[in-house]
Amino acid sequence: MVVSPDDVHVSNASNGSSKSYVRSLLKKIRHCYALELMSESLSREQALSLARLPAHTAALAKQLELGEKNAKNGSISKDDHDGPGSMEALLNAERQAAREMANERLKTKQTLASRQGDARTSSGGVTPNRSRANDISIDRVRADIANAASAHDITRAIQTHNTPVEALAFALNALVRRKQRGDGQASTAAANVLDMLCSRADEINQPRSMTGVLGDAVKLVAGDEKPPPTCLSRILDAATRQAPSLDPRGVASALWAVGRLHEACGVSTPPRAGTLLRALEATLSDIAPRFNARDVSAALWGLAKARARPAEVKCRAAALTAAEQVAKELASMPQELSMTSWALATLTPEWIGGDGLSDDARLASLHASAAGALERAILKCAMSMTEQALATCLWAISRFHRSGDLPGVAREAAEAVHAQALKLLTLFDSRQIAMLSAASARLGVAVTPLLLNERCTRGSTSLMDISDMLWAAGMVKCDNRACVDRLLSVAAISIEQGGDAPLDWQAFGRVEYAMRSLDVASRDELRRIRKAIGRRARDMLEAAAESTRSGLQRVRNLSKRDDDIDASTVELVEVAIPRLGGTPDKAPLKRSNWRAMHGLFAGGKPDAMTAMLIGALPDRPPRESSVLDLGCGGGAVAAALAHAGRKRGVRVLACDIDERAVNAASLNVPDATVLRGDVFDALEGKISRGQLSWVVTNPPVHTLGVSDFAVVRRVLEGAPQWLSPDGGLLFVVVQTYVPFENMAENWCPKMKLKCLACDGQFTVWRLKNKSRKRKSSSSSS
């Protein structure tokens, strides 16, 4: 009987979390011992694995030594420590396990040889039992693949026999593993095997085999950085049919594969991947309670990468509950804990408050419970996390609590992770430092020590990483001029040397924010980076605005299909709408009969961005003026404008391209004229150009999850014509990472730009038409 490392009592060396690491080391050591016992010659990969034995043994000794120190210090229970003789005992156990594995392998080979001999000597023309012959064939191919020294040998093994589909799946897995280890021949061979499996996808009858093939196929496609092959659709179809019969591990593995496919392919992800995702979501409410910790980690990661928004509330609730239930187990699994925390933080805005579900309060409560459980796990194992896990977990905590008010356990967990990160600061790369810096700025813990680390600007630091660091420096008003100038200099170099590569517009937006916020930056560096941005911003913005030209049309088509509003999707809710120029002494407008509608952004209810926009507006619109809520949604801005101008003769207009929004706003703001149309096209025939005093908007910068500046561009280009030439005002709120300064400079250069409010997350801008009166008076004088 082979001894499992799980049956061996290992030391709990670092607050309980290194037990899984010690087990992993023992597994590798046992594999090396097994290689030593092999009678046949070793392949190159096997020889390399055997050469790592001393390193594995040294790492194990270090872990056990650390565990002994912790036991003496009282940081772990002495009952959890094996004592001084544990090293030798563990190694002896692994040697014995390796011998038993070798004996098992020898018996298997002898059994295969005996079966093959019986099949060859069968007389009288009797046909051997078909299932037994198939088993022999599978076993033979598996043995040949397992003993193959190269990818070519694996290919020859599956060509020699009439290969069953299960053996092809085994071969694909072996080739994908070789490819990941750097075997150049394995890539082409794996692609050929994948094509064979795609043509026989209907023959894969075992659900676990199907999810294995799906996972290997996605790894192959993602690694090649190419659009997925058309044949992959057949595997996705087969997986969709088997989704209802998958066990918990199968569902988790399939969700991981779908998420990985979305991550690798983006907008070119096959549509059938969405069909599979919906089929898997349908099983979650029943399957999620049976997930173990690794299943939860893989499933939530896949859902987050796929930006999944299950329509069923019970599906979301089951996933959140499962995350809370396995949190204690995750405390000893730092990698899985960081994956789960990242996924839950990523899904928060997608699942709660983003689509107007009536169960938002229930989901928010479940999310808070799950986040709290994960934070307790993070606090428990912070001392033993890897650099990537530390960065990811601190980022997740900062996203769990967007309001900035941290409960006690969250604050303790954040401080523990931050303290451990400072101890290991020299080990972090620039991406990890960028994550730590941004998260620290949100959480209100020290940022400057992170930014002073020279590794954050060493080597090939990307503009995205530098922009995150600059954003963090701007959030905390970093007063270290040398640090700020160094970051700005690296940002300028990244932009200048970008060549023909596309630039990330979010990075531009964060750099813009930093330049507005950091007073200590030298004028030379600010001038240099403005010049660098100016040379490339136009091309970058043009590409972002034009690359998804069809996005707006897709939204039009979607809204046309939904013209007939289902009454069941409309809910009466209570909302609080800020007043114009909102200050703490001004109570918000309370509306108890607000029509919220599924499918609208935030369900048509006032969200944080809209509230900030309304609060930044002047106290009252001009008398006898016309004002426009552009992209009105449920009509929150129009309602605030109507209330402020009700005794001033103000005419309020609102428009949106979505018929659902028009219907909801018409009911919510009966005093406003609500129009349907695309940006300013809705005003044609309703009001003359140059008659608007205000245009207020929260424009979209994404279409169906894809960056799209088409609406922003049309707003900026059209506003000067529709606004009054005598000081008409355009008010816009965008995320801080949107490079709005460059947009206004390129698309609306004749209007004067001013930042009215910025909290690091959102920014409210005001653009003003130049007054003709001033020109005429100055010319007459």
C-alpha positions in Angstrom: 0.0 0.0 0.0 1.3 3.4 -1.0 1.6 5.9 1.9 0.0 9.2 1.2 1.7 12.4 2.4 -1.7 13.2 4.0 -1.2 10.3 6.3 2.2 11.6 7.5 2.1 14.0 10.4 4.0 17.1 9.3 5.0 20.1 11.2 2.8 23.2 11.2 5.7 25.5 10.8 4.2 28.9 10.1 0.9 29.7 11.8 -0.7 26.6 10.3 -0.2 27.6 6.7 3.0 25.7 5.8 1.5 22.3 6.2 0.3 22.3 2.6 3.8 23.5 1.5 5.5 20.7 3.5 3.2 18.2 1.9 4.0 19.6 -1.5 7.7 19.2 -0.8 7.2 15.6 0.4 5.4 14.8 -2.8 8.3 16.1 -4.9 10.8 14.3 -2.8 8.9 11.0 -3.1 8.8 11.5 -6.9 12.6 12.0 -6.9 13.1 8.8 -4.9 10.9 7.0 -7.4 13.0 8.2 -10.2 16.1 6.8 -8.4 14.5 3.4 -8.4 13.7 3.3 -12.1 15.6 0.6 -14.0 15.2 2.2 -17.4 17.2 5.3 -18.5 15.7 8.7 -17.5 14.5 11.2 -19.9 15.9 14.8 -19.9 12.9 16.1 -17.9 13.1 13.2 -15.4 16.8 13.8 -14.9 16.2 17.5 -14.3 13.5 16.6 -11.7 15.9 14.2 -9.9 18.6 16.9 -9.8 16.2 19.1 -7.7 16.2 16.6 -4.8 18.8 18.4 -2.8 17.0 21.7 -3.1 13.7 20.0 -2.0 15.4 18.4 1.0 17.0 21.7 2.0 13.6 23.5 1.8 12.0 20.8 3.9 14.7 21.1 6.5 14.2 24.9 6.6 10.5 24.6 7.1 10.9 22.1 9.9 13.5 24.2 11.6 11.1 27.2 11.4 8.3 25.1 12.9 10.6 24.1 15.8 11.4 27.7 16.5 7.8 28.7 16.4 6.9 25.8 18.8 9.5 27.0 21.2 8.3 30.6 21.0 4.7 29.5 21.6 3.4 30.8 18.3 2.1 27.3 17.5 1.0 24.4 19.7 3.8 22.0 20.6 1.3 19.2 19.8 1.4 20.4 16.2 5.2 20.0 15.9 6.9 16.7 15.2 10.1 17.3 17.1 13.8 17.0 16.2 13.4 13.6 14.6 10.7 14.5 12.2 13.1 15.2 9.2 14.5 11.7 9.1 11.1 10.1 9.8 9.5 11.9 7.0 12.3 11.1 4.5 12.2 7.4 5.5 8.4 7.4 5.0 8.8 8.8 1.5 11.5 6.3 0.6 9.2 3.5 1.6 6.3 5.0 -0.4 8.5 5.3 -3.4 9.5 1.6 -3.1 5.8 0.6 -2.9 5.1 2.8 -5.9 7.8 1.1 -7.9 6.4 -2.3 -6.9 2.9 -1.3 -8.0 4.3 -0.1 -11.3 6.1 -3.4 -11.9 3.0 -5.4 -11.1 1.0 -3.3 -13.5 3.5 -3.9 -16.3 3.5 -7.6 -15.6 -0.3 -7.7 -15.7 -0.4 -5.8 -19.0 2.1 -8.2 -20.5 0.1 -11.2 -19.3 -3.1 -9.8 -20.8 -1.5 -9.0 -24.1 0.0 -12.6 -24.2 -3.5 -14.1 -23.5 -5.0 -12.0 -26.3 -2.3 -13.1 -28.8 -2.6 -16.8 -28.0 -6.4 -17.0 -27.9 -7.4 -19.9 -30.2 -10.4 -21.0 -32.2 -11.0 -17.6 -33.6 -12.7 -16.5 -30.4 -13.0 -12.7 -30.3 -11.8 -11.4 -26.9 -14.3 -9.5 -24.8 -14.6 -6.0 -26.4 -14.6 -4.0 -23.2 -11.6 -6.0 -21.9 -9.8 -5.4 -25.2 -10.5 -1.7 -25.0 -9.2 -1.6 -21.4 -6.0 -3.4 -22.6 -5.7 -0.8 -25.4 -6.1 2.1 -23.0 -3.7 0.7 -20.5 -1.1 0.1 -23.3 -1.4 3.6 -24.6 -1.3 5.1 -21.1 1.8 3.1 -20.3 3.5 4.1 -23.6 2.7 7.8 -22.9 3.8 7.6 -19.3 7.2 6.2 -20.4 7.6 8.4 -23.4 10.9 10.3 -23.5 9.7 13.1 -25.9 6.6 14.6 -27.5 7.4 12.6 -30.6 7.1 9.3 -28.6 3.7 10.4 -27.3 2.5 11.1 -30.9 3.8 7.7 -32.1 2.1 6.0 -29.2 -1.4 7.2 -30.1 -0.8 6.5 -33.8 0.3 2.9 -33.2 -3.0 1.8 -31.8 -6.7 2.3 -32.6 -6.6 4.9 -29.8 -9.7 5.2 -27.5 -10.8 8.8 -26.8 -9.8 8.4 -23.2 -6.2 7.7 -24.2 -6.2 10.8 -26.5 -7.3 12.8 -23.5 -4.4 11.4 -21.5 -2.0 12.2 -24.3 -3.3 15.8 -24.6 -2.7 16.3 -20.8 0.8 14.9 -21.1 1.7 17.1 -24.0 0.2 20.2 -22.4 2.3 19.5 -19.3 5.4 19.1 -21.5 4.6 22.3 -23.3 4.3 24.2 -20.1 7.8 22.9 -19.1 9.2 24.4 -22.3 9.2 21.4 -24.7 9.1 23.1 -28.1 7.9 20.0 -29.9 4.9 19.5 -27.6 3.0 22.5 -28.9 2.4 21.2 -32.4 1.8 17.7 -31.2 -0.8 18.9 -28.6 -2.6 21.0 -31.3 -2.9 17.9 -33.5 -4.2 15.8 -30.6 -6.7 18.6 -29.8 -8.0 18.5 -33.3 -8.5 14.7 -33.1 -10.4 15.2 -29.8 -12.5 17.9 -31.2 -13.6 15.6 -34.1 -14.6 12.9 -31.5 -15.9 15.2 -28.8 -19.3 13.3 -28.7 -17.4 10.2 -27.7 -16.2 11.7 -24.4 -18.8 10.3 -22.1 -17.2 10.6 -18.7 -17.8 14.1 -17.2 -14.5 14.2 -15.4 -12.7 13.4 -18.7 -14.7 16.1 -20.4 -13.6 18.8 -17.9 -10.0 17.6 -18.2 -10.0 17.9 -22.0 -11.7 21.3 -21.7 -9.1 22.5 -19.2 -6.2 21.2 -21.3 -7.6 22.7 -24.5 -8.0 26.1 -22.9 -4.4 26.0 -21.6 -3.2 25.2 -25.0 -5.2 27.9 -26.7 -4.4 30.5 -24.0 -0.7 29.7 -24.1 -0.4 30.2 -27.9 -2.0 33.7 -27.6 -4.1 33.0 -30.7 -7.8 33.1 -31.3 -9.4 29.8 -30.3 -9.6 27.2 -33.0 -13.1 26.7 -34.5 -13.0 23.1 -33.4 -13.0 24.1 -29.8 -16.6 24.9 -30.2 -17.4 21.2 -30.4 -15.7 20.6 -27.0 -17.6 23.5 -25.5 -20.9 22.1 -26.9 -20.1 18.7 -25.4 -19.2 20.2 -22.1 -22.5 22.2 -22.1 -24.5 19.0 -22.6 -22.7 17.3 -19.7 -22.9 20.3 -17.4 -25.9 19.1 -15.4 -24.2 15.8 -14.6 -20.9 17.3 -13.4 -19.7 16.7 -9.8 -18.4 19.7 -7.7 -14.8 19.3 -8.9 -16.0 19.1 -12.5 -18.1 22.3 -12.2 -15.3 24.1 -10.6 -12.8 23.0 -13.2 -15.2 23.9 -16.1 -15.7 27.4 -14.6 -12.0 27.9 -14.3 -11.6 26.9 -18.0 -14.3 29.3 -19.1 -12.7 32.1 -17.1 -9.2 31.3 -18.5 -10.7 31.3 -22.0 -12.2 34.8 -21.4 -8.9 36.1 -20.0 -6.9 34.8 -23.0 -9.3 35.7 -25.8 -11.2 38.7 -24.6 -13.8 39.8 -27.2 -12.9 36.9 -29.5 -14.1 34.4 -26.9 -16.3 31.8 -28.7 -20.0 32.5 -28.1 -20.4 28.9 -27.0 -18.3 29.7 -24.0 -21.1 31.9 -22.8 -23.6 29.1 -23.3 -21.5 26.8 -21.2 -21.1 29.4 -18.6 -24.9 29.8 -18.3 -25.3 26.0 -18.0 -22.7 25.9 -15.2 -24.4 28.8 -13.4 -27.6 26.8 -13.4 -25.9 24.1 -11.4 -24.2 26.4 -8.9 -27.1 26.7 -6.4 -27.1 22.9 -5.9 -23.4 22.2 -6.4 -21.8 25.1 -4.4 -22.7 23.7 -0.9 -20.6 20.6 -1.8 -17.5 22.6 -2.9 -14.2 22.2 -1.0 -11.8 25.0 -0.6 -10.0 24.4 -3.9 -13.3 24.1 -5.8 -14.5 27.4 -4.4 -11.2 29.1 -5.4 -11.3 27.8 -9.0 -15.0 28.4 -9.4 -15.0 32.0 -8.2 -11.8 32.8 -10.1 -13.5 31.5 -13.3 -16.7 33.5 -12.6 -14.7 36.7 -12.0 -12.5 36.3 -15.1 -15.6 35.7 -17.2 -17.4 38.7 -15.6 -20.3 36.4 -14.9 -23.5 37.9 -13.6 -25.9 34.9 -12.9 -29.5 35.9 -13.3 -30.6 33.7 -10.4 -30.1 35.4 -7.0 -29.8 31.9 -5.4 -26.9 31.1 -7.6 -25.0 34.2 -6.4 -26.0 33.6 -2.8 -24.8 29.9 -3.0 -21.4 31.0 -4.3 -21.0 33.7 -1.6 -22.1 31.2 1.1 -19.6 28.6 -0.1 -16.8 31.1 0.1 -17.6 31.9 3.7 -17.9 28.2 4.6 -14.4 27.2 3.4 -12.6 30.3 4.7 -11.2 28.4 7.7 -9.8 25.8 5.4 -8.3 28.4 3.1 -6.4 29.8 6.1 -3.8 27.1 5.5 -3.8 27.5 1.7 -2.4 31.0 0.9 -2.5 30.7 -2.9 -6.1 29.6 -2.9 -7.0 32.2 -0.3 -5.5 35.0 -2.4 -7.3 33.7 -5.5 -10.7 33.5 -3.7 -10.2 36.9 -2.2 -9.3 38.5 -5.5 -12.3 36.8 -7.2 -14.8 37.9 -4.5 -13.5 41.5 -4.6 -13.7 41.5 -8.4 -17.3 40.2 -8.4 -18.5 42.7 -5.8 -19.5 45.5 -8.2 -20.8 42.9 -10.7 -23.1 41.1 -8.3 -24.3 43.7 -5.8 -26.0 46.9 -6.8 -25.0 46.8 -10.5 -28.3 45.6 -12.0 -31.0 46.7 -9.7 -31.9 43.3 -8.2 -34.4 43.5 -5.4 -32.2 41.1 -3.3 -29.2 43.5 -3.2 -29.5 43.9 0.5 -29.4 40.1 1.0 -26.5 39.7 -1.3 -24.6 42.5 0.4 -25.1 40.8 3.7 -23.8 37.5 2.4 -20.9 39.3 0.8 -20.0 41.0 4.0 -20.0 37.7 5.9 -17.8 36.0 3.2 -15.4 39.0 3.1 -15.1 39.0 6.9 -14.4 35.2 7.0 -11.7 35.6 4.3 -10.2 38.6 6.2 -9.9 36.4 9.3 -8.2 33.8 7.3 -5.8 36.4 5.8 -5.0 37.7 9.3 -4.2 34.1 10.4 -1.7 33.3 7.6 -0.3 36.6 6.6 3.1 35.7 7.9 3.5 32.8 5.5 2.2 34.3 2.3 4.2 34.6 -0.9 4.8 38.1 -2.3 2.0 37.7 -4.9 -0.5 36.5 -2.3 0.3 39.5 0.0 -0.2 41.9 -2.9 -3.4 40.2 -4.0 -4.9 40.0 -0.5 -4.2 43.6 0.3 -5.8 44.6 -3.0 -8.8 42.5 -2.2 -9.3 44.0 1.3 -9.2 47.5 -0.2 -11.9 46.5 -2.7 -14.1 44.8 -0.1 -14.7 48.1 1.7 -15.1 50.8 -0.9 -16.5 53.3 1.6 -13.2 53.4 3.4 -14.7 52.5 6.8 -13.0 49.2 7.7 -14.3 46.9 10.4 -11.9 45.8 13.1 -10.9 42.5 11.5 -10.4 44.1 8.1 -8.1 46.7 9.6 -6.1 44.1 11.5 -5.7 41.9 8.4 -4.7 44.9 6.2 -2.1 46.0 8.8 -0.7 42.5 9.1 -0.4 42.0 5.4 1.2 45.5 5.0 3.7 44.9 7.8 4.7 41.6 6.3 5.0 43.2 2.8 7.4 45.8 4.2 9.6 43.0 5.6 9.8 41.3 2.2 9.9 44.5 0.2 13.1 43.7 -1.7 11.5 40.6 -3.1 8.6 42.2 -4.8 8.5 43.0 -8.5 7.0 46.2 -9.9 3.5 44.8 -10.6 3.2 43.6 -7.0 4.5 46.9 -5.6 1.9 48.7 -7.8 -0.9 46.6 -6.4 0.4 47.1 -2.8 0.7 50.9 -3.3 -2.8 51.3 -4.8 -4.4 49.2 -2.1 -2.4 50.9 0.7 -3.6 54.3 -0.6 -7.3 53.2 -0.4 -6.8 51.7 3.0 -5.0 54.6 4.5 -1.8 52.7 5.4 1.8 53.9 4.6 2.5 54.2 0.8 5.8 56.1 0.7 7.9 53.3 2.0 6.7 51.1 -0.8 7.4 53.8 -3.5 10.9 54.4 -2.1 11.9 50.9 -3.0 14.1 51.1 -6.1 12.7 47.8 -7.4 9.5 49.6 -8.3 11.2 51.4 -11.2 13.9 48.8 -12.0 13.9 46.9 -15.3 11.0 46.8 -17.7 8.4 48.5 -15.5 5.2 49.0 -17.5 3.3 52.2 -17.7 0.3 50.6 -16.1 2.4 49.8 -13.0 4.0 53.2 -12.8 0.6 54.8 -13.2 -0.8 52.8 -10.3 2.1 54.0 -8.1 1.6 57.6 -9.2 -2.1 57.3 -8.5 -1.3 56.0 -5.0 1.2 58.9 -4.5 -1.5 61.4 -5.5 -4.1 59.9 -3.2 -1.9 60.3 -0.1 -0.3 63.6 -1.4 3.2 62.1 -1.2 5.6 64.9 -0.2 8.8 63.1 -1.2 9.9 65.1 -4.3 12.7 62.7 -5.3 10.3 59.7 -5.3 7.6 61.6 -7.3 10.1 62.9 -9.9 11.6 59.4 -10.3 8.1 57.9 -11.0 7.2 60.7 -13.4 10.5 60.3 -15.2 9.9 56.5 -15.6 6.4 57.2 -16.8 7.7 59.7 -19.4 10.3 57.2 -20.6 7.6 54.5 -20.9 5.5 56.8 -23.1 8.3 58.1 -25.2 9.8 54.6 -25.9 6.4 53.0 -26.4 7.0 52.8 -30.1 4.0 51.6 -32.1 2.6 49.6 -29.2 -0.9 50.7 -28.1 -0.9 52.7 -24.9 -3.3 51.9 -22.0 -5.7 54.8 -21.6 -6.4 54.0 -18.0 -2.7 54.5 -17.3 -2.9 57.9 -19.0 -5.8 58.8 -16.7 -4.0 57.9 -13.6 -0.9 59.9 -14.6 -3.1 62.9 -15.3 -4.6 62.6 -11.8 -1.1 62.4 -10.3 0.1 65.5 -12.1 -3.0 67.4 -10.7 -2.5 66.1 -7.2 1.2 66.2 -6.6 2.4 69.7 -5.8 6.0 68.5 -5.1 6.7 67.4 -8.6 9.3 69.5 -10.4 8.2 71.7 -13.3 10.8 70.0 -15.5 9.4 66.5 -15.0 5.8 67.8 -15.4 6.7 69.6 -18.6 8.5 66.5 -19.9 5.6 64.1 -19.2 3.0 66.5 -20.6 5.0 66.7 -23.8 5.4 62.9 -24.0 1.6 62.4 -23.4 0.7 65.1 -25.9 2.6 63.4 -28.7 0.8 60.1 -28.3 -2.5 60.8 -26.6 -4.3 61.7 -29.8 -3.5 58.4 -31.5 -4.3 56.5 -28.4 -7.7 58.2 -27.9 -8.6 57.8 -31.6 -7.9 54.1 -31.4 -10.0 53.7 -28.2 -12.9 55.7 -29.7 -12.9 53.9 -33.1 -11.8 50.3 -32.2 -15.3 49.4 -31.0 -17.4 51.5 -33.4 -19.9 48.6 -33.5 -20.4 48.7 -29.8 -23.0 51.4 -29.8 -24.9 49.6 -32.5 -25.0 46.5 -30.4 -26.5 48.5 -27.6 -29.1 49.9 -30.0 -30.0 46.4 -31.2 -30.3 45.2 -27.6 -32.6 48.1 -26.7 -34.7 47.4 -29.8 -35.2 43.8 -28.7 -36.3 45.1 -25.3 -38.7 47.8 -26.4 -41.7 45.9 -24.9 -41.0 46.4 -21.2 -42.1 43.5 -19.0 -43.9 44.9 -16.0 -42.3 42.2 -13.8 -38.9 43.8 -14.3 -40.0 47.1 -12.7 -39.8 47.6 -8.9 -40.9 50.5 -6.7 -38.0 51.3 -4.4 -37.1 54.1 -2.0 -34.1 56.2 -3.0 -32.3 59.3 -1.7 -31.2 61.8 -4.4 -28.6 64.4 -3.4 -29.5 68.1 -3.9 -27.6 70.3 -6.2 -24.4 71.7 -4.6 -25.1 69.0 -1.9 -23.5 69.8 1.4 -23.9 67.9 4.7 -26.5 70.4 5.9 -28.7 69.7 2.8 -30.9 66.7 3.3 -31.3 64.5 0.2 -34.6 64.2 -1.7 -36.5 61.1 -0.5 -38.5 59.3 -3.1 -40.5 56.2 -2.0 -42.0 55.3 -5.3 -38.9 55.3 -7.6 -39.2 53.0 -10.6 -36.1 50.8 -10.7 -35.8 48.5 -13.7 -33.6 45.5 -14.3 -31.1 45.9 -17.1 -30.4 49.5 -16.5 -27.1 50.7 -15.0 -27.5 50.4 -11.2 -31.1 49.4 -11.9 -31.9 53.1 -12.7 -31.2 54.1 -9.1 -28.8 56.9 -8.1 -25.3 55.4 -7.8 -22.1 56.8 -6.3 -20.9 58.5 -9.5 -24.2 60.2 -10.1 -24.5 61.3 -6.5 -21.0 62.9 -6.7 -22.0 64.6 -10.0 -25.2 66.1 -8.5 -23.4 67.3 -5.4 -20.8 69.1 -7.5 -23.3 71.1 -9.5 -24.1 74.8 -8.6 -26.9 75.3 -6.2 -29.5 76.3 -8.8 -29.7 76.4 -12.6 -30.1 79.8 -14.2 -33.6 81.3 -14.3 -35.7 80.6 -17.4 -33.1 78.2 -18.7 -33.1 74.9 -20.4 -31.0 72.1 -18.9 -30.3 68.5 -20.2 -29.7 65.2 -18.4 -27.8 63.4 -21.1 -27.9 59.6 -20.8 -30.5 59.9 -18.0 -31.0 56.3 -17.0 -33.8 56.2 -14.4 -33.7 60.0 -14.2 -31.9 60.8 -10.9 -30.0 63.9 -12.3 -33.2 65.1 -14.0 -35.1 64.8 -10.7 -32.5 66.8 -8.9 -32.5 69.5 -11.6 -36.3 69.7 -11.7 -36.4 70.1 -7.9 -33.8 72.9 -7.9 -35.4 74.8 -10.7 -39.1 74.3 -10.0 -39.7 77.9 -9.0 -37.2 79.4 -11.4 -38.9 78.6 -14.7 -36.3 76.0 -15.6 -37.1 73.6 -18.4 -35.6 70.1 -17.8 -35.0 67.8 -20.7 -33.6 64.2 -20.4 -32.6 61.7 -23.1 -31.4 58.2 -23.4 -30.9 55.7 -26.2 -32.5 52.8 -24.2 -36.3 52.6 -24.3 -36.4 51.1 -20.8 -34.6 54.1 -19.4 -36.9 56.5 -21.2 -40.0 54.7 -19.8 -38.5 54.7 -16.2 -37.4 58.4 -16.3 -40.8 59.5 -17.7 -42.5 57.9 -14.7 -39.9 59.1 -12.1 -39.7 62.7 -13.3 -43.0 63.7 -14.8 -42.0 67.4 -14.8 -39.2 66.7 -17.4 -39.4 66.2 -21.1 -37.9 62.8 -21.7 -36.7 61.9 -25.2 -35.3 58.8 -26.8 -32.2 59.3 -29.0 -28.5 58.9 -29.5 -26.6 61.6 -27.6 -27.7 65.0 -29.0 -29.7 63.5 -31.9 -32.6 63.2 -29.5 -32.9 67.1 -29.3 -33.4 67.6 -33.1 -36.8 69.4 -33.5 -37.3 69.8 -29.8 -34.9 72.7 -29.0 -32.7 75.0 -31.1 -28.9 74.7 -31.0 -27.3 77.1 -28.6 -30.3 77.1 -26.3 -29.0 74.9 -23.5 -27.6 76.5 -20.4 -26.4 73.2 -18.8 -25.7 69.7 -20.1 -25.1 67.2 -17.2 -23.9 63.6 -18.0 -22.4 60.5 -16.6 -21.3 59.0 -20.0 -20.4 55.3 -20.5 -16.8 54.4 -21.3 -17.5 50.7 -21.9 -19.8 48.9 -24.2 -20.6 45.4 -23.2 -17.4 45.2 -21.2 -15.2 46.7 -23.9 -13.5 50.1 -23.7 -15.5 52.5 -25.9 -15.1 56.3 -26.0 -17.5 56.9 -28.8 -20.2 58.4 -26.6 -17.7 60.6 -24.7 -16.3 61.9 -28.0 -19.8 62.7 -29.4 -20.7 64.6 -26.2 -17.5 66.7 -26.3 -17.7 67.4 -30.0 -21.4 68.3 -29.9 -21.7 70.2 -26.6 -20.3 73.6 -28.0 -23.0 73.7 -30.6 -25.9 72.9 -28.3 -24.8 74.9 -25.3 -25.4 78.7 -25.1 -22.4 80.5 -26.6 -22.6 82.9 -23.7 -21.1 80.7 -20.9 -23.1 77.4 -21.4 -21.8 74.7 -19.1 -21.1 71.0 -19.6 -20.8 68.9 -16.4 -19.2 65.4 -16.8 -18.4 62.7 -14.2 -16.0 59.9 -15.1 -13.7 57.5 -13.3 -10.4 59.1 -12.3 -8.5 56.7 -14.6 -10.3 58.1 -17.7 -7.8 60.6 -19.4 -10.5 63.3 -19.7 -8.0 66.2 -19.8 -6.6 64.8 -23.0 -10.0 64.0 -24.4 -11.2 67.6 -23.8 -8.0 69.0 -25.3 -8.4 66.9 -28.5 -12.1 66.8 -29.0 -13.4 70.0 -27.4 -10.5 72.5 -27.5 -12.6 75.6 -27.5 -14.2 75.1 -24.1 -12.5 75.9 -20.9 -11.9 72.9 -18.6 -12.0 72.9 -14.8 -11.9 70.0 -12.2 -14.8 70.6 -9.8 -14.3 67.5 -7.5 -12.1 64.4 -7.3 -11.9 61.7 -4.6 -9.3 59.6 -6.3 -12.0 57.2 -7.7 -14.3 59.6 -9.6 -13.8 63.1 -11.0 -16.4 65.8 -11.9 -15.3 68.1 -14.7 -16.8 71.4 -15.9 -16.4 72.7 -19.5 -17.5 76.3 -20.3 -18.3 77.9 -23.6 -16.4 81.1 -24.1 -18.7 84.1 -23.6 -19.4 86.3 -26.6 -20.2 89.3 -24.4 -16.7 89.5 -23.2 -15.3 89.4 -26.7 -17.7 92.1 -27.9 -17.0 94.4 -24.9 -13.3 94.0 -25.2 -13.4 94.7 -29.0 -15.5 97.8 -28.5 -13.2 99.2 -25.9 
